[in-house]
Amino acid sequence: MEQQKYYNKLKKIVKKHKPLIWVYKIVLRFCSFINRKLMYPLINKYRLKNKLSNMDKINVGCGSDTIRGWVNLGLYSDLDIPYGTTKIIKGALVLNFDATEDLPVGEETVKYIYASHFIEHLSFIEGISVLERFYKIMKKGGVIRLATPDLELWIKNYYENNADFFGKYKNLCLTAEGRTLVKTKGEIFMSQVCNWGHKWNYDFESMKHILEKIGFSQVAKKRVFESFIPDIKEIEPNEESRILESLYVEAVKQ
């Protein structure tokens, strides 16, 4: 009930200040254009290369789940962090950068790459391309860990008519409006597949096939907090909603 009241209040605020929101969007797009098309290729790319020269751990698509001692890479507001630059937030180095572009680091310089609920936001082709880029910059013996919605787990629970699984996901992940609209297990399943900006879903078999085709070895399905990456419990998000539906996969560059 409180969430619904908050949601209705937010809609009223947005409606009232709609002209200001449009001004904000125009300013943001202008800043984004300047930073990406002019400042980054002319200046910030070279500054970033120097800044990243001693960093060998990258947390990709992390949002607010930043890790100290890692490069925390994601897309942020250009008004807060100009594209291709970094900012220290709560002691962590945060980089505003598009992971589908070439990161200005040398080949075989990165030891660990962690990406939680990132790759499903890319198309199938984009996902392969990004993983190929990651492989190129990783050191031999380096570890990549991917967490993503587990397609096999979703299908298994759908087939077994597991009301507990779908009920938990609905209560943990959907908004008050979403919980009102979505009722059946099929609707809940599709709310995961089609919402949140998702473009693709993976099971372990397909993820293993892609990683091995790129050149990774020792591709393995892991449990939450089970990893070759040190201090994984300090790195991996521990929200029940993430653990409920996630596939955890690790691979090594030989």
C-alpha positions as CSV (number, residue, x, y, z in Angstrom):
1,M,0.0,0.0,0.0
2,E,2.8,2.4,0.9
3,Q,4.6,1.6,-2.3
4,Q,1.5,2.3,-4.3
5,K,1.1,5.7,-2.6
6,Y,4.7,6.5,-3.3
7,Y,4.3,5.5,-7.0
8,N,1.1,7.7,-7.4
9,K,2.9,10.6,-5.7
10,L,5.9,10.2,-8.1
11,K,3.6,10.2,-11.1
12,K,2.0,13.5,-10.0
13,I,5.5,15.1,-9.5
14,V,6.6,14.0,-13.0
15,K,3.4,15.3,-14.6
16,K,3.7,18.6,-12.8
17,H,7.4,19.1,-13.7
18,K,7.2,17.6,-17.2
19,P,8.6,20.8,-19.0
20,L,11.6,20.8,-16.6
21,I,12.2,17.1,-17.2
22,W,12.4,17.7,-21.0
23,V,14.9,20.5,-20.4
24,Y,17.0,18.2,-18.3
25,K,16.9,15.5,-21.0
26,I,18.0,18.0,-23.7
27,V,20.9,19.2,-21.5
28,L,21.9,15.6,-20.7
29,R,21.9,14.6,-24.4
30,F,24.0,17.6,-25.3
31,C,26.5,16.9,-22.6
32,S,26.6,13.2,-23.7
33,F,27.3,14.2,-27.3
34,I,30.1,16.6,-26.4
35,N,31.7,14.1,-24.0
36,R,31.5,11.0,-26.3
37,K,32.2,12.6,-29.7
38,L,34.7,15.3,-28.7
39,M,36.1,15.1,-25.2
40,Y,36.6,11.3,-25.1
41,P,38.4,10.7,-28.4
42,L,40.5,13.9,-28.2
43,I,41.4,14.1,-24.5
44,N,39.8,11.7,-22.0
45,K,40.8,8.5,-23.8
46,Y,44.4,9.1,-23.2
47,R,43.9,10.2,-19.6
48,L,41.8,7.1,-19.0
49,K,44.5,4.9,-20.4
50,N,47.0,6.2,-17.9
51,K,44.5,6.0,-15.1
52,L,43.8,2.3,-15.8
53,S,47.4,1.2,-16.5
54,N,47.8,-0.3,-13.0
55,M,44.2,-1.7,-12.6
56,D,43.7,-5.4,-13.4
57,K,40.2,-6.0,-12.0
58,I,37.0,-4.9,-13.7
59,N,33.5,-4.9,-12.4
60,V,31.3,-4.6,-15.5
61,G,27.7,-3.1,-15.6
62,C,27.7,-2.8,-11.8
63,G,25.4,0.1,-11.3
64,S,25.6,1.0,-7.6
65,D,27.2,-2.4,-6.6
66,T,30.8,-1.0,-6.6
67,I,33.9,-2.7,-5.3
68,R,36.9,-1.0,-3.8
69,G,40.1,-1.8,-5.6
70,W,38.3,-2.6,-8.8
71,V,37.4,-0.5,-11.9
72,N,33.6,-0.3,-11.6
73,L,32.4,0.2,-15.2
74,G,28.9,1.2,-16.2
75,L,26.8,3.9,-17.9
76,Y,26.1,6.8,-15.7
77,S,24.8,10.4,-16.1
78,D,27.2,12.5,-18.1
79,L,26.3,15.4,-15.7
80,D,27.7,13.4,-12.8
81,I,30.6,11.5,-14.5
82,P,31.5,12.7,-17.9
83,Y,31.9,9.9,-20.4
84,G,35.3,8.2,-20.3
85,T,36.2,9.7,-17.0
86,T,36.2,8.3,-13.4
87,K,35.0,9.4,-10.0
88,I,35.6,8.0,-6.5
89,I,32.3,7.1,-5.0
90,K,32.3,5.6,-1.4
91,G,36.0,4.8,-1.9
92,A,35.5,2.9,-5.2
93,L,36.7,4.0,-8.6
94,V,33.7,4.4,-10.9
95,L,34.0,4.7,-14.7
96,N,31.3,6.0,-17.0
97,F,32.0,3.8,-20.1
98,D,30.1,1.7,-22.7
99,A,31.3,-1.9,-22.2
100,T,30.5,-2.7,-25.9
101,E,33.3,-0.3,-26.9
102,D,37.0,-1.0,-26.7
103,L,38.4,-0.2,-23.3
104,P,41.7,1.7,-23.5
105,V,43.8,-1.0,-21.8
106,G,46.5,-3.2,-23.2
107,E,46.0,-6.8,-24.3
108,E,46.6,-9.4,-21.5
109,T,46.5,-6.9,-18.7
110,V,43.4,-7.8,-16.7
111,K,43.3,-10.6,-14.2
112,Y,39.7,-10.7,-13.1
113,I,36.4,-9.6,-14.8
114,Y,33.1,-9.8,-12.9
115,A,29.8,-9.0,-14.5
116,S,26.5,-9.6,-12.6
117,H,23.3,-9.3,-14.5
118,F,24.9,-7.4,-17.4
119,I,25.2,-9.7,-20.4
120,E,21.4,-10.2,-20.7
121,H,21.1,-6.5,-21.5
122,L,23.0,-7.1,-24.7
123,S,21.8,-8.8,-27.9
124,F,23.2,-12.2,-28.7
125,I,25.7,-10.8,-31.2
126,E,26.6,-7.9,-28.8
127,G,27.2,-10.4,-26.0
128,I,29.6,-12.5,-28.0
129,S,31.4,-9.3,-29.2
130,V,31.9,-8.1,-25.6
131,L,33.1,-11.5,-24.4
132,E,35.7,-11.5,-27.3
133,R,36.9,-8.0,-26.2
134,F,37.2,-9.3,-22.6
135,Y,39.2,-12.3,-23.7
136,K,41.6,-10.1,-25.6
137,I,42.4,-7.9,-22.6
138,M,42.6,-10.7,-20.0
139,K,45.9,-12.2,-18.8
140,K,46.6,-15.9,-19.3
141,G,45.2,-17.6,-16.2
142,G,42.7,-14.7,-15.7
143,V,39.2,-15.5,-14.5
144,I,35.9,-14.2,-15.8
145,R,32.7,-14.6,-13.7
146,L,29.2,-14.0,-15.2
147,A,25.9,-14.0,-13.3
148,T,22.7,-13.8,-15.3
149,P,19.1,-15.0,-15.2
150,D,19.2,-18.8,-15.6
151,L,17.0,-19.8,-18.5
152,E,17.1,-23.4,-17.6
153,L,16.0,-22.7,-14.0
154,W,13.1,-20.6,-15.2
155,I,11.9,-23.3,-17.7
156,K,12.3,-26.0,-15.0
157,N,10.2,-24.1,-12.5
158,Y,7.6,-23.3,-15.2
159,Y,7.4,-27.0,-16.3
160,E,7.1,-28.1,-12.6
161,N,4.5,-25.4,-11.9
162,N,6.6,-24.2,-8.9
163,A,4.3,-21.5,-7.5
164,D,6.8,-20.7,-4.7
165,F,9.5,-19.7,-7.2
166,F,7.2,-17.5,-9.3
167,G,5.6,-16.0,-6.2
168,K,9.0,-15.1,-4.7
169,Y,10.1,-13.5,-7.9
170,K,6.9,-11.5,-8.3
171,N,7.1,-10.2,-4.7
172,L,10.8,-9.5,-4.8
173,C,11.3,-8.0,-8.2
174,L,8.1,-6.5,-9.6
175,T,6.7,-3.1,-8.7
176,A,3.3,-2.7,-7.0
177,E,1.7,-2.0,-10.4
178,G,3.5,-5.0,-11.9
179,R,2.2,-7.2,-9.2
180,T,-1.3,-6.1,-9.9
181,L,-1.0,-6.7,-13.6
182,V,1.0,-9.9,-13.7
183,K,-0.7,-13.0,-12.3
184,T,0.1,-16.3,-14.1
185,K,3.5,-18.1,-14.2
186,G,3.7,-17.3,-17.9
187,E,3.2,-13.6,-17.3
188,I,5.8,-13.6,-14.5
189,F,8.2,-15.5,-16.7
190,M,7.8,-13.1,-19.6
191,S,8.1,-10.1,-17.2
192,Q,11.7,-11.3,-16.6
193,V,12.4,-12.0,-20.3
194,C,11.0,-8.8,-21.7
195,N,11.5,-6.2,-18.8
196,W,14.5,-4.5,-17.3
197,G,16.0,-3.9,-20.8
198,H,16.8,-7.6,-21.3
199,K,17.6,-8.6,-24.8
200,W,18.7,-12.3,-24.3
201,N,18.6,-15.1,-21.8
202,Y,21.2,-17.9,-21.3
203,D,21.4,-21.4,-19.9
204,F,24.6,-23.0,-18.9
205,E,24.9,-25.0,-22.1
206,S,24.7,-22.0,-24.4
207,M,27.0,-19.9,-22.1
208,K,29.6,-22.7,-22.1
209,H,29.4,-23.0,-25.9
210,I,30.0,-19.3,-26.4
211,L,32.9,-19.0,-23.9
212,E,34.7,-22.1,-25.3
213,K,34.2,-20.9,-28.9
214,I,36.0,-17.7,-27.9
215,G,38.9,-19.5,-26.4
216,F,38.1,-19.8,-22.7
217,S,38.6,-23.1,-20.8
218,Q,37.6,-24.6,-17.5
219,V,34.1,-23.3,-18.0
220,A,32.1,-24.3,-15.0
221,K,28.7,-23.7,-13.4
222,K,29.2,-22.3,-9.9
223,R,27.1,-21.6,-6.8
224,V,26.7,-18.2,-5.3
225,F,29.9,-17.1,-3.5
226,E,31.8,-20.1,-5.0
227,S,34.6,-18.7,-7.1
228,F,38.3,-18.6,-8.1
229,I,38.1,-14.9,-7.6
230,P,39.4,-13.9,-4.1
231,D,37.0,-12.3,-1.6
232,I,34.0,-13.1,-3.7
233,K,31.6,-12.6,-0.8
234,E,32.6,-8.9,-0.8
235,I,32.0,-8.7,-4.5
236,E,28.9,-10.7,-5.3
237,P,25.5,-9.0,-4.7
238,N,23.7,-11.0,-2.0
239,E,20.1,-9.8,-2.6
240,E,17.6,-12.7,-2.4
241,S,16.1,-11.6,-5.7
242,R,19.5,-12.1,-7.5
243,I,20.3,-15.4,-5.9
244,L,16.8,-16.8,-6.6
245,E,17.1,-16.7,-10.4
246,S,20.9,-16.5,-11.2
247,L,23.2,-18.7,-13.2
248,Y,26.8,-18.3,-12.1
249,V,29.5,-19.2,-14.7
250,E,33.3,-18.9,-14.5
251,A,35.9,-19.5,-17.1
252,V,39.7,-19.2,-17.4
253,K,41.8,-17.8,-20.2
254,Q,44.6,-20.3,-20.9
